[in-house]
Amino acid sequence: MLAELTATPHVGVHRYTYNGDKEAKLVVDMEHSLDNELIYEGHVKQISKNEISGMRSTQGWVDKQYIYFVAQFSQPICSFEQESDRIATLGFDTSSGKSVVCKVGLSIVSEENARLNIESETAAQGFDFDAIHNATRALWEGELDDITVDGGSLAERTNFYTAMYHSKVIPNIANDVNGQFRSHDMSISRVTPGKRHFSTF
């Protein structure tokens, strides 16, 4: 299976190309943790033949971290097997050779906002992975064109632009496209129009 990834500010976009299996599988695991976070609650559920949603609340480097998601698929879900509330295996018929494109909207407020983020940022491209990738690449090229370097070796220029890229990865935009974000006291707030709320500096 070939997995390709791209993104918009609030949406991760995946393209999975399987080896022609009649039913290709994709596992959604809300129990997985990179740093042994305490998981308070979480779930994943099927909403329609092309959509799932879910959430997770954890304690990691801060307490009560909420993340909600909605995932929409270019191909219908043929099977949905739930190992637990937090783990599901999805099946897709890829015998025609078509890839499965998945758009995952994220929000720290709600599943509704996660869905709104998808609709707002990817409606024009639909499930055209390459169009979304090219638009994102153009944005990154614009960011990296802020400074032009002359001279130095290829390795030095690569090192410079890699460091410049890293300087722009964080902080993360924490508000949704409608301006809402979850405050540290768990209340839902809204940014002033034209402004953004960032997670960590």
MIVEXVO-800989 format. One line per 3 residues: number of its first residue (from 0); their letters; for each residue x, y, z of C-alpha. Coordinates in nm, 2 decimals. Example, Ala and Ser with C-alpha at 12.3 -4.5 7.8 and 13.67 -1.06 7.14 Angstrom:
BEGIN
0) AS) 1.23,-0.45,0.78 | 1.37,-0.11,0.71
//
This chain:
BEGIN
0) MLA) 0.00,0.00,0.00 | 0.12,0.35,-0.09 | 0.03,0.63,0.16
3) ELT) 0.06,0.99,0.05 | -0.02,1.29,0.27 | -0.08,1.66,0.22
6) ATP) -0.28,1.92,0.42 | -0.46,2.25,0.45 | -0.45,2.46,0.77
9) HVG) -0.72,2.25,0.93 | -0.75,1.93,0.72 | -0.51,1.64,0.67
12) VHR) -0.56,1.47,0.33 | -0.45,1.11,0.27 | -0.43,0.91,-0.05
15) YTY) -0.41,0.53,-0.01 | -0.33,0.32,-0.31 | -0.37,-0.05,-0.25
18) NGD) -0.24,-0.35,-0.45 | -0.58,-0.43,-0.61 | -0.71,-0.62,-0.31
21) KEA) -1.08,-0.68,-0.32 | -1.13,-0.52,0.02 | -0.86,-0.29,0.14
24) KLV) -0.84,-0.22,0.52 | -0.77,0.10,0.71 | -0.74,0.11,1.09
27) VDM) -0.85,0.41,1.29 | -0.70,0.39,1.64 | -0.79,0.65,1.90
30) EHS) -0.60,0.46,2.17 | -0.26,0.50,2.00 | -0.02,0.74,2.18
33) LDN) 0.33,0.85,2.11 | 0.41,0.96,2.46 | 0.20,0.75,2.70
36) ELI) -0.08,1.01,2.73 | -0.36,0.93,2.97 | -0.68,0.89,2.76
39) YEG) -0.99,1.00,2.95 | -1.24,0.92,2.68 | -1.26,0.87,2.31
42) HVK) -1.47,0.71,2.03 | -1.49,0.65,1.66 | -1.82,0.60,1.48
45) QIS) -1.96,0.56,1.13 | -2.18,0.85,1.02 | -2.26,0.75,0.66
48) KNE) -2.12,0.53,0.38 | -1.85,0.79,0.32 | -1.79,0.95,0.66
51) ISG) -1.67,0.86,1.01 | -1.62,1.09,1.31 | -1.47,1.07,1.66
54) MRS) -1.29,1.24,1.94 | -1.04,1.20,2.22 | -0.97,1.37,2.55
57) TQG) -0.62,1.32,2.70 | -0.38,1.43,2.96 | -0.03,1.48,2.83
60) WVD) 0.19,1.78,2.88 | -0.13,1.96,2.97 | -0.46,1.83,3.11
63) KQY) -0.78,1.80,2.92 | -0.66,1.81,2.56 | -0.96,1.77,2.33
66) IYF) -0.94,1.67,1.96 | -1.24,1.60,1.74 | -1.22,1.47,1.38
69) VAQ) -1.44,1.40,1.09 | -1.30,1.18,0.80 | -1.46,1.18,0.46
72) FSQ) -1.37,0.92,0.20 | -1.38,0.92,-0.18 | -1.49,0.56,-0.19
75) PIC) -1.78,0.41,0.01 | -1.70,0.22,0.33 | -1.78,-0.15,0.26
78) SFE) -1.73,-0.27,0.61 | -1.69,-0.11,0.96 | -1.57,-0.34,1.23
81) QES) -1.53,-0.20,1.58 | -1.28,-0.36,1.81 | -1.37,-0.11,2.08
84) DRI) -1.52,0.24,2.11 | -1.18,0.38,2.02 | -1.06,0.14,1.74
87) ATL) -1.23,0.06,1.41 | -1.12,-0.11,1.09 | -1.27,0.02,0.77
90) GFD) -1.29,-0.18,0.45 | -1.29,-0.04,0.10 | -1.35,-0.21,-0.24
93) TSS) -1.04,-0.12,-0.44 | -1.06,-0.39,-0.70 | -1.12,-0.13,-0.97
96) GKS) -0.77,0.01,-0.90 | -0.90,0.34,-0.76 | -0.72,0.50,-0.47
99) VVC) -0.90,0.60,-0.15 | -0.87,0.97,-0.07 | -0.95,1.06,0.29
102) KVG) -1.00,1.42,0.41 | -0.97,1.45,0.79 | -1.09,1.77,0.95
105) LSI) -0.96,1.85,1.30 | -1.10,2.07,1.57 | -1.05,2.13,1.94
108) VSE) -1.41,2.24,1.97 | -1.64,1.99,1.81 | -1.71,1.73,1.53
111) ENA) -1.94,1.99,1.37 | -1.64,2.24,1.34 | -1.42,1.96,1.21
114) RLN) -1.67,1.90,0.93 | -1.70,2.28,0.87 | -1.32,2.29,0.83
117) IES) -1.33,2.03,0.56 | -1.61,2.20,0.38 | -1.45,2.54,0.39
120) ETA) -1.10,2.44,0.29 | -1.15,2.15,0.04 | -1.49,2.20,-0.12
123) AQG) -1.34,2.35,-0.44 | -1.10,2.06,-0.49 | -1.33,1.78,-0.38
126) FDF) -1.13,1.46,-0.35 | -0.86,1.58,-0.60 | -0.55,1.50,-0.39
129) DAI) -0.31,1.65,-0.64 | -0.50,1.98,-0.66 | -0.49,2.01,-0.28
132) HNA) -0.12,1.91,-0.27 | -0.03,2.16,-0.54 | -0.22,2.45,-0.36
135) TRA) -0.04,2.37,-0.04 | 0.29,2.34,-0.21 | 0.24,2.68,-0.36
138) LWE) 0.17,2.83,-0.02 | 0.48,2.68,0.13 | 0.69,2.80,-0.17
141) GEL) 0.55,3.15,-0.10 | 0.66,3.12,0.27 | 1.01,3.00,0.18
144) DDI) 1.05,3.27,-0.09 | 1.05,3.53,0.19 | 1.42,3.50,0.20
147) TVD) 1.65,3.43,-0.10 | 1.99,3.29,-0.03 | 2.28,3.34,-0.27
150) GGS) 2.60,3.15,-0.23 | 2.69,2.87,0.00 | 2.70,2.50,-0.08
153) LAE) 2.39,2.30,-0.17 | 2.41,2.13,0.17 | 2.43,2.47,0.34
156) RTN) 2.13,2.61,0.14 | 1.93,2.29,0.22 | 2.02,2.33,0.59
159) FYT) 1.90,2.70,0.58 | 1.57,2.63,0.41 | 1.50,2.33,0.63
162) AMY) 1.56,2.54,0.94 | 1.33,2.81,0.79 | 1.06,2.55,0.73
165) HSK) 1.09,2.43,1.09 | 1.05,2.79,1.22 | 0.71,2.81,1.04
168) VIP) 0.57,2.47,1.15 | 0.49,2.58,1.51 | 0.29,2.76,1.65
171) NIA) -0.03,2.58,1.52 | -0.35,2.76,1.44 | -0.59,2.65,1.71
174) NDV) -0.91,2.82,1.60 | -1.15,2.67,1.35 | -1.25,2.84,1.02
177) NGQ) -1.55,3.00,1.21 | -1.31,3.15,1.46 | -1.40,2.92,1.76
180) FRS) -1.14,2.77,1.99 | -1.14,2.60,2.33 | -0.99,2.81,2.60
183) HDM) -0.78,2.67,2.89 | -1.08,2.69,3.12 | -1.27,2.47,2.86
186) SIS) -1.50,2.75,2.75 | -1.55,2.80,2.38 | -1.43,3.14,2.26
189) RVT) -1.41,3.31,1.93 | -1.13,3.52,1.78 | -1.18,3.87,1.64
192) PGK) -1.24,3.84,1.26 | -0.92,3.85,1.07 | -0.72,3.73,1.37
195) RHF) -0.60,3.38,1.46 | -0.55,3.19,1.79 | -0.23,2.99,1.82
198) STF) -0.16,2.69,2.04 | 0.20,2.70,2.16 | 0.48,2.95,2.09
//
